[in-house]
């Protein structure tokens, strides 16, 4: 069996042709393809505005800037995420604290979040970054309710979950990143994600003022808009009115993104079918814990994560058989950087227990049934031996 990775991109002939068309066009960057991608992506997640950026980390950083994170501001997030979810607050000089995860969903525990907020003076924390982990949608309606009670801003990290949704109290499907509850939401277009552009990211929002800030910050803080400038010397003139960054996406990447987006639902359905086959194979096995999915949630399955007692043993066994599983993630609060930053030790037993047992199995739309059956067989061979 050829090597099977935990995730991989699928580039079609249509994708290649879309990129070629841009390569033959007048614009390789800062052209019309970017706006087209933004418009189509906003439509896909039901948001009013979308801002394409260089990568998911840039999306997080710009979001923190747009929400005016200041030195000393304290924000909350989950420890089970990629470090960028926390780092964006540190980039702005803020401080990050962690809330333990829910033992079923592996997302931030909303009950523990509320307990934390009640235990400190109101105003201690300025915001929260919930993560739709592995593709499981956080109930953003509940997060918004808490945010309103405690004057918190929200950045939803939806990198794992385009196409995912939860059902709100009115019975309406609320797509991840739709801007109904979060101030800003961010996505990543890394090759193993649902939509691949090589590198790339997107920020979505329903707030026009935040949208305009993001557009400014991603391009050095420079504007040619006469309404924003203090003076105008002519058609060549521009002004830098804020300190921004070069966090732009190129038209080449945007063209690939548009093509990938056109079949996003096909990929999502394939991921869910793969997950169902794993579930059928593993659910009745006492040695394997499969992902939980509530009836009111549509899991986007960026990752398919099992819990197993001998995680390291299975990881190494699969590698010997050309199956390259992965661990998502080493808890952020255990990283030396964050251990050195904090004044008190975090008590996050669920996150640490999860980490000791989690393993991401191969999950991507082009995983064949034969390949998946091979993975299933090897997992079962190990746990039943």
C-alpha positions in Angstrom: 0.0 0.0 0.0 1.3 3.4 -0.9 1.8 6.0 1.9 -1.5 7.3 3.4 -1.2 10.7 5.1 -3.7 12.1 7.7 -4.7 14.8 5.2 -3.9 16.0 1.7 -5.0 18.4 -1.0 -6.9 17.5 -4.2 -6.0 19.6 -7.2 -8.3 19.0 -10.2 -7.8 20.0 -13.9 -10.3 22.7 -13.3 -8.2 24.1 -10.5 -5.1 24.1 -12.7 -6.9 25.8 -15.6 -8.3 28.5 -13.2 -4.7 29.3 -12.1 -3.5 29.3 -15.7 -6.1 31.8 -16.6 -4.8 34.2 -13.9 -1.2 33.6 -15.0 -2.2 34.8 -18.4 -4.1 37.8 -17.2 -3.1 41.3 -16.3 -3.1 40.8 -12.5 -1.2 38.3 -10.5 -2.0 40.2 -7.3 -4.3 43.0 -6.1 -6.6 42.2 -9.0 -10.3 41.4 -9.4 -10.0 37.7 -8.7 -9.5 38.4 -5.0 -12.7 40.3 -4.7 -14.5 37.5 -6.6 -13.2 35.0 -4.1 -14.2 37.1 -1.2 -17.7 37.6 -2.5 -18.2 33.9 -3.2 -16.8 32.8 0.2 -19.0 35.3 2.1 -22.0 33.8 0.2 -20.9 30.3 1.1 -20.8 30.9 4.8 -23.8 33.4 4.8 -21.7 36.3 6.0 -22.0 39.9 4.7 -18.3 40.6 4.2 -15.1 38.6 3.7 -11.5 39.7 3.5 -8.9 37.4 1.9 -5.5 37.4 3.6 -2.1 35.6 3.4 -2.9 32.7 5.8 -5.0 31.8 8.9 -2.5 33.3 11.3 -2.6 36.6 9.4 -6.4 36.4 9.7 -6.1 36.0 13.5 -3.6 38.8 13.9 -5.6 41.2 11.8 -8.8 40.3 13.7 -7.1 41.0 17.0 -5.9 44.4 15.6 -9.3 45.3 14.3 -10.8 44.5 17.7 -8.3 46.8 19.3 -6.5 44.3 21.5 -4.2 46.4 23.7 -1.1 45.5 25.8 -2.4 43.8 29.0 -5.8 42.9 27.7 -6.8 39.4 28.7 -8.5 37.0 26.4 -9.6 33.4 26.7 -9.3 30.4 24.4 -9.1 26.7 24.3 -5.8 24.8 24.9 -6.6 22.3 22.2 -5.9 24.2 19.1 -3.0 25.3 16.9 -0.8 27.8 18.7 -1.9 30.6 16.4 -5.3 30.8 18.1 -3.5 32.1 21.2 -0.5 33.8 19.6 -2.6 36.5 17.9 -3.4 38.1 21.2 0.2 38.1 22.2 1.2 39.7 18.9 -0.8 42.8 20.1 0.7 42.6 23.6 -2.3 41.0 25.2 -2.4 38.1 27.6 -4.1 34.7 27.0 -5.8 32.4 29.4 -7.2 28.9 28.8 -10.5 27.2 29.5 -10.6 23.4 29.6 -12.4 21.5 26.8 -15.7 19.6 26.8 -15.0 15.9 27.1 -17.4 15.1 24.3 -16.9 17.7 21.6 -13.3 18.6 22.4 -14.3 22.3 21.9 -14.1 24.9 24.7 -16.3 23.9 27.7 -19.0 26.6 27.8 -19.9 25.7 31.4 -16.3 26.1 32.6 -16.1 29.3 30.6 -19.0 30.8 32.5 -17.6 29.6 35.8 -14.3 31.3 35.0 -16.0 34.6 34.1 -18.1 34.5 37.3 -15.0 33.9 39.4 -13.3 37.2 38.5 -14.4 40.8 38.5 -16.3 41.8 35.4 -14.0 43.4 32.9 -11.1 41.1 33.7 -11.3 39.5 30.3 -11.8 41.4 27.0 -12.6 38.6 24.6 -12.8 35.0 23.7 -11.5 32.9 20.8 -13.7 29.7 20.5 -12.4 27.1 18.0 -14.7 24.9 15.9 -12.3 22.1 16.6 -11.8 19.3 14.0 -14.9 20.7 12.3 -17.3 20.4 15.2 -19.3 23.7 15.4 -19.2 25.5 18.7 -22.6 26.7 19.8 -21.9 30.4 19.1 -25.3 31.4 20.3 -24.4 30.4 23.8 -21.0 32.0 23.5 -22.6 35.2 22.3 -25.0 35.2 25.3 -22.0 35.0 27.7 -20.1 37.6 25.7 -23.0 40.0 26.0 -23.2 39.4 29.8 -19.5 40.1 30.3 -18.8 42.6 27.6 -16.5 40.2 25.6 -15.5 40.4 22.0 -15.4 37.2 19.9 -13.1 35.9 17.3 -14.4 32.6 16.0 -11.6 30.3 14.8 -13.5 28.4 12.1 -10.4 27.1 10.2 -11.5 23.5 10.6 -15.2 24.1 9.8 -16.3 25.7 6.5 -19.7 24.1 5.9 -20.3 23.1 9.5 -23.2 24.4 11.4 -25.2 24.2 14.6 -29.0 24.7 15.1 -29.9 27.7 17.2 -32.8 28.1 19.6 -35.1 29.0 16.8 -34.3 25.9 14.8 -32.2 27.7 12.2 -29.0 26.3 10.9 -26.2 28.7 11.8 -23.1 28.2 9.6 -19.6 28.4 11.2 -18.3 31.9 10.5 -21.5 33.5 9.4 -21.1 36.6 11.6 -24.4 36.2 13.4 -22.7 35.8 16.8 -19.0 36.4 16.5 -17.5 39.8 15.8 -15.1 38.2 13.4 -14.4 34.7 12.2 -11.4 33.3 10.5 -10.6 30.5 8.1 -7.5 28.8 6.7 -6.8 27.5 3.2 -3.8 25.4 4.1 -3.5 22.3 1.8 -5.0 19.9 4.3 -8.1 22.1 4.9 -11.4 21.9 3.1 -10.4 24.6 0.6 -6.8 24.8 -0.4 -4.9 27.7 -1.9 -1.4 26.6 -0.9 -1.4 29.2 1.9 -4.2 31.6 2.5 -6.9 32.7 4.9 -10.2 34.6 5.1 -11.9 36.8 7.7 -15.7 37.1 7.7 -17.9 39.6 9.5 -21.2 41.3 9.4 -19.8 44.5 10.7 -18.9 47.1 8.0 -16.6 49.1 10.2 -14.5 46.1 11.1 -14.5 45.1 7.4 -13.1 48.4 6.4 -10.4 48.2 9.1 -9.4 44.8 7.9 -9.1 45.9 4.3 -6.8 48.7 5.5 -4.6 46.7 7.9 -3.9 43.9 5.4 -2.3 46.4 3.0 0.2 48.3 5.1 -2.5 50.7 6.4 -2.4 52.4 3.1 -5.5 53.9 1.4 -6.3 55.6 -1.9 -9.8 56.4 -0.7 -10.3 60.2 -0.8 -12.8 60.0 2.1 -10.1 58.6 4.3 -7.2 60.8 3.2 -6.3 64.2 4.7 -5.2 65.6 1.3 -4.9 64.4 -2.3 -2.1 65.3 -4.7 -3.5 63.4 -7.7 -4.3 60.0 -9.2 -0.9 58.6 -8.0 -1.3 59.7 -4.4 -1.9 57.4 -1.4 -1.6 57.8 2.4 -0.6 55.4 5.1 -3.1 56.2 7.9 -2.6 53.2 10.1 0.3 50.8 10.8 -0.6 47.7 8.8 1.0 44.7 7.2 1.4 43.1 3.8 -1.0 40.3 4.5 -2.5 40.1 1.0 -3.6 37.0 -0.9 -2.6 36.8 -4.5 -4.9 36.5 -7.5 -3.2 33.2 -8.3 -4.2 31.8 -4.9 -7.7 33.3 -5.1 -8.3 31.6 -8.5 -7.4 28.3 -6.9 -9.7 29.1 -4.0 -12.7 30.0 -6.2 -12.3 26.7 -8.1 -11.9 24.7 -4.8 -14.9 26.5 -3.3 -17.1 25.4 -6.3 -16.9 21.8 -5.1 -16.6 22.5 -1.4 -19.9 20.7 -0.6 -18.8 17.7 -2.6 -15.7 17.5 -0.4 -17.7 18.0 2.8 -20.1 15.2 1.9 -17.1 12.9 1.1 -15.6 13.7 4.5 -18.9 12.9 6.2 -19.2 9.6 4.4 -15.6 8.7 5.4 -16.5 9.5 9.0 -19.5 7.3 8.9 -17.5 4.3 7.6 -15.0 4.9 10.5 -17.9 5.1 12.9 -19.4 1.8 11.7 -16.0 0.1 12.0 -15.1 1.4 15.5 -18.2 2.4 17.5 -18.7 -1.0 19.0 -15.0 -1.5 19.9 -14.4 -1.0 23.6 -10.8 0.1 22.9 -11.7 3.0 20.6 -13.7 6.2 21.4 -15.1 7.8 18.2 -16.0 11.5 17.8 -19.2 12.7 19.4 -21.8 14.5 17.2 -24.9 16.0 18.6 -28.2 15.9 16.6 -28.2 19.6 16.3 -24.6 19.8 14.8 -23.3 19.3 11.3 -19.6 18.2 11.7 -17.3 19.4 9.0 -14.7 16.7 9.7 -11.5 18.5 9.0 -10.1 15.8 11.3 -11.4 12.4 12.4 -10.0 11.9 15.9 -10.2 8.8 17.9 -9.2 8.3 21.6 -7.2 5.2 22.4 -5.3 4.0 25.5 -2.0 3.2 23.7 -1.8 6.2 21.4 1.9 6.1 20.9 1.8 2.4 20.2 -0.9 2.8 17.5 0.8 5.8 16.0 4.1 3.9 15.5 2.3 0.7 14.4 0.4 2.6 11.7 3.7 4.3 10.5 5.2 0.9 10.1 2.4 0.1 7.7 2.7 3.3 5.7 -0.2 5.1 7.5 0.8 8.5 8.7 -1.6 9.5 11.4 -1.2 12.7 13.4 -1.8 14.2 16.9 -3.9 17.4 17.1 -2.8 19.1 19.2 -0.1 19.4 21.9 -2.0 21.6 24.4 -1.0 25.2 24.0 -0.7 25.9 27.7 2.0 23.2 27.9 4.3 25.0 25.4 7.4 26.4 27.0 6.6 29.9 25.8 3.2 30.0 27.5 4.5 28.2 30.6 7.0 31.0 30.9 4.4 33.7 30.4 1.9 32.6 33.0 2.0 33.3 36.7 -0.2 30.4 37.8 -0.4 26.8 36.7 -3.4 25.9 34.6 -5.7 23.2 35.8 -7.0 21.7 32.5 -7.3 17.9 33.2 -9.7 17.2 30.3 -7.4 18.8 27.7 -4.4 16.9 29.1 -6.2 13.6 29.2 -7.5 14.2 25.7 -4.0 14.8 24.5 -2.7 11.6 26.0 -5.1 9.5 24.0 -6.0 11.4 20.8 -5.0 10.4 17.3 -6.1 11.8 13.9 -6.7 9.1 11.3 -6.6 9.8 7.5 -9.4 12.1 6.5 -9.6 13.8 3.1 -12.1 13.6 0.2 -9.9 11.5 -2.1 -9.2 8.8 0.4 -10.4 5.7 -1.4 -12.6 3.0 0.2 -9.7 0.5 -0.2 -7.3 2.9 1.5 -9.8 3.5 4.3 -10.4 -0.2 4.8 -6.7 -0.7 5.0 -6.5 1.9 7.7 -9.4 0.4 9.6 -8.0 -3.1 9.4 -4.6 -1.9 10.8 -6.2 0.0 13.6 -8.3 -3.0 14.6 -5.4 -5.4 14.2 -3.5 -3.3 16.8 -6.3 -2.7 19.3 -7.4 -6.3 19.2 -4.0 -7.9 19.4 
